[in-house]
Amino acid sequence: MAKMKDFKQRLYYLGLSIIINSAGNALAISSNLGSAVWTGSAVNLSKWINIPLGTTLFLYGIIVTISNQLLLGSFDRRRFFSNLLFTVPFSYLVAFFTWIFNTIGVPEQDFYIRLILDIIGLYCVAMAVSMYSRSNLIMHPNDDLAYIIRFKYIHGSAVISQWLSYIPPILIIGASYVFTGKLYAIGFGTVFALLFQGAMMKWSDTHAFPKLKHHVDL
């Protein structure tokens, strides 16, 4: 019964974290002051190749899912399908929440209001990643990439693993700018996330829903 109770707790926080993560990313996008690094790169890739943001995020998820299997060094069937299972609702929830925030006028707010909303959105992203990393039932492949790096290669450092996992999206942002001459959803928030998301995750590990413990399977 203890295991079943623990599973129900993890499942609850997983569902909550997907909603918080999607809304947080969408709020950062809608603020027009810079979103999380992976999301910002997806926005730029979406503009570059001219396909919807939700679809771009979904394609991202497939590519990173395959990359995670290569980093693991062996095929992990549960991880492979759970990465894809997370990608579908997250990708289209981000697009949905972005539409909501744009509709209610977030992009038209004063600069300092948008700045506060941007920071709130980015903290929500970090908190949500901490939540579903600890639940460890299914994770978005982008965050599972950082998780694999964190626990398989660098002895548990949340900060360094986040920085290393940001190398692919930074390269994509650079390539998008070279080919389009424009940057979208890149700004203060992107730098803020690049510098502090790992630290915000570390803080959230012990302060946001502290009853939820890490369930490491590496």
C-alpha positions as CSV (number, residue, x, y, z in Angstrom):
1,M,0.0,0.0,0.0
2,A,2.9,2.4,0.8
3,K,4.2,2.0,-2.8
4,M,0.8,2.6,-4.3
5,K,0.3,5.7,-2.1
6,D,3.7,6.9,-3.2
7,F,2.8,6.3,-6.9
8,K,-0.4,8.3,-6.5
9,Q,1.5,11.2,-5.0
10,R,4.0,11.1,-7.8
11,L,1.3,10.9,-10.4
12,Y,-0.5,13.9,-8.9
13,Y,2.6,16.1,-8.9
14,L,3.4,15.0,-12.4
15,G,0.0,16.2,-13.7
16,L,0.3,19.4,-11.8
17,S,3.9,20.0,-13.0
18,I,2.9,19.6,-16.7
19,I,0.3,22.3,-16.3
20,I,2.6,24.6,-14.4
21,N,5.5,24.1,-16.9
22,S,3.3,24.7,-19.9
23,A,1.7,27.9,-18.4
24,G,5.1,29.1,-17.2
25,N,6.7,28.7,-20.6
26,A,3.7,30.4,-22.2
27,L,3.7,33.3,-19.8
28,A,7.4,33.9,-20.6
29,I,6.7,33.8,-24.4
30,S,3.8,36.1,-24.1
31,S,5.7,38.7,-22.0
32,N,8.0,39.2,-25.1
33,L,11.0,39.6,-22.8
34,G,12.6,36.3,-23.3
35,S,11.6,32.7,-22.5
36,A,13.4,29.7,-21.2
37,V,16.3,28.6,-23.4
38,W,14.8,25.5,-25.0
39,T,11.4,27.2,-25.6
40,G,13.1,30.3,-27.0
41,S,15.0,28.1,-29.5
42,A,11.8,26.4,-30.4
43,V,10.1,29.7,-31.1
44,N,13.0,30.8,-33.4
45,L,13.0,27.4,-35.1
46,S,9.3,27.7,-35.6
47,K,9.7,31.1,-37.3
48,W,12.7,29.8,-39.3
49,I,11.0,26.7,-40.8
50,N,7.5,28.2,-40.8
51,I,5.6,25.6,-38.9
52,P,3.3,26.0,-35.8
53,L,5.0,26.3,-32.4
54,G,3.2,23.2,-31.0
55,T,4.4,21.1,-33.8
56,T,8.0,22.4,-33.5
57,L,8.0,21.6,-29.8
58,F,6.7,18.1,-30.6
59,L,9.4,17.5,-33.2
60,Y,12.0,18.7,-30.7
61,G,10.7,16.2,-28.3
62,I,11.2,13.3,-30.7
63,I,14.7,14.3,-31.6
64,V,15.8,14.8,-28.0
65,T,14.1,11.5,-27.0
66,I,16.4,9.7,-29.5
67,S,19.4,11.6,-28.2
68,N,18.7,10.6,-24.7
69,Q,18.7,6.9,-25.6
70,L,22.2,7.4,-27.2
71,L,23.4,9.1,-24.0
72,L,22.1,6.2,-21.9
73,G,24.1,3.8,-24.0
74,S,21.3,1.3,-24.2
75,F,17.6,1.3,-25.2
76,D,15.4,2.1,-22.3
77,R,11.9,1.3,-23.5
78,R,10.1,2.9,-20.5
79,R,12.1,6.1,-20.8
80,F,11.7,6.3,-24.6
81,F,7.9,6.0,-24.6
82,S,7.5,8.2,-21.4
83,N,9.5,11.0,-23.0
84,L,7.1,10.9,-26.0
85,L,4.1,10.6,-23.8
86,F,5.1,13.8,-22.0
87,T,5.9,15.7,-25.2
88,V,2.4,15.5,-26.7
89,P,0.4,17.4,-24.0
90,F,3.2,19.7,-23.1
91,S,3.8,20.9,-26.7
92,Y,0.2,21.8,-27.4
93,L,-0.5,23.1,-23.9
94,V,2.3,25.7,-24.4
95,A,0.7,26.8,-27.6
96,F,-2.8,26.9,-25.9
97,F,-1.6,28.9,-22.9
98,T,0.3,31.3,-25.1
99,W,-2.9,32.0,-27.0
100,I,-4.7,32.6,-23.7
101,F,-2.1,35.0,-22.4
102,N,-1.9,36.9,-25.7
103,T,-5.7,37.1,-25.8
104,I,-6.0,38.6,-22.3
105,G,-3.4,41.2,-23.2
106,V,-0.1,40.2,-21.5
107,P,2.1,41.5,-24.5
108,E,0.5,44.9,-24.2
109,Q,1.2,45.4,-20.5
110,D,3.8,47.9,-19.2
111,F,7.4,46.9,-19.3
112,Y,7.8,46.3,-15.6
113,I,4.6,44.3,-15.3
114,R,5.8,42.1,-18.2
115,L,9.2,41.8,-16.5
116,I,7.6,40.5,-13.3
117,L,5.4,38.1,-15.3
118,D,8.5,36.9,-17.2
119,I,10.3,36.1,-14.0
120,I,7.3,34.4,-12.5
121,G,6.9,32.3,-15.7
122,L,10.5,31.2,-15.6
123,Y,10.4,30.3,-11.9
124,C,7.3,28.2,-12.7
125,V,9.2,26.4,-15.3
126,A,12.1,25.6,-12.9
127,M,9.7,24.5,-10.1
128,A,7.8,22.3,-12.5
129,V,11.0,20.6,-13.8
130,S,12.0,20.0,-10.2
131,M,8.6,18.5,-9.5
132,Y,8.5,16.0,-12.3
133,S,12.2,15.2,-12.0
134,R,11.5,14.2,-8.4
135,S,8.4,12.3,-9.4
136,N,10.4,10.6,-12.2
137,L,7.4,8.8,-13.8
138,I,7.6,10.6,-17.1
139,M,9.6,13.7,-18.1
140,H,9.9,16.0,-21.0
141,P,12.9,14.7,-23.1
142,N,14.6,18.1,-22.8
143,D,14.6,17.9,-19.0
144,D,15.3,14.2,-19.0
145,L,18.5,15.1,-21.0
146,A,19.6,17.4,-18.1
147,Y,18.5,14.6,-15.7
148,I,20.6,12.0,-17.4
149,I,23.6,14.3,-17.6
150,R,23.1,15.2,-13.9
151,F,22.9,11.8,-12.4
152,K,24.9,9.7,-14.9
153,Y,27.8,12.0,-15.8
154,I,28.4,14.8,-13.3
155,H,27.4,13.4,-9.9
156,G,24.1,15.2,-9.3
157,S,24.9,18.9,-10.0
158,A,21.6,20.6,-11.1
159,V,23.4,23.8,-12.1
160,I,26.1,22.3,-14.4
161,S,23.7,19.7,-15.9
162,Q,21.4,22.5,-16.9
163,W,24.2,24.5,-18.5
164,L,25.4,21.5,-20.5
165,S,21.9,20.6,-21.7
166,Y,21.5,24.2,-23.1
167,I,24.3,23.7,-25.7
168,P,21.9,22.3,-28.4
169,P,19.2,25.1,-28.1
170,I,21.9,27.8,-28.0
171,L,23.3,26.4,-31.3
172,I,19.8,26.4,-32.8
173,I,19.1,30.0,-31.7
174,G,22.4,31.0,-33.4
175,A,21.6,29.1,-36.6
176,S,18.1,30.6,-36.7
177,Y,19.5,34.1,-36.4
178,V,22.1,33.5,-39.1
179,F,19.3,32.3,-41.6
180,T,16.5,34.8,-40.6
181,G,18.4,37.8,-39.3
182,K,15.9,38.0,-36.4
183,L,15.5,36.7,-32.9
184,Y,12.2,35.9,-31.2
185,A,11.4,35.2,-27.5
186,I,15.0,35.9,-26.7
187,G,16.0,38.6,-24.2
188,F,16.3,39.2,-20.5
189,G,14.3,36.1,-19.6
190,T,16.6,33.8,-21.7
191,V,19.7,35.1,-20.0
192,F,17.9,34.9,-16.6
193,A,17.0,31.2,-17.3
194,L,20.5,30.4,-18.6
195,L,22.1,31.7,-15.5
196,F,19.6,30.8,-12.8
197,Q,17.3,27.9,-13.9
198,G,19.6,25.3,-12.4
199,A,19.8,27.3,-9.1
200,M,16.0,27.8,-9.1
201,M,15.5,24.0,-9.6
202,K,17.9,23.3,-6.7
203,W,16.0,25.6,-4.4
204,S,12.7,24.1,-5.5
205,D,14.0,20.6,-4.8
206,T,13.8,21.4,-1.1
207,H,11.4,24.3,-0.8
208,A,8.6,23.6,-3.4
209,F,6.4,20.7,-2.3
210,P,9.2,19.3,0.0
211,K,7.3,16.1,0.7
212,L,8.0,15.0,-2.8
213,K,11.4,13.2,-2.8
214,H,13.7,12.3,-5.6
215,H,13.1,8.9,-7.2
216,V,16.4,8.3,-9.0
217,D,16.5,5.4,-11.4
218,L,20.0,5.7,-12.9
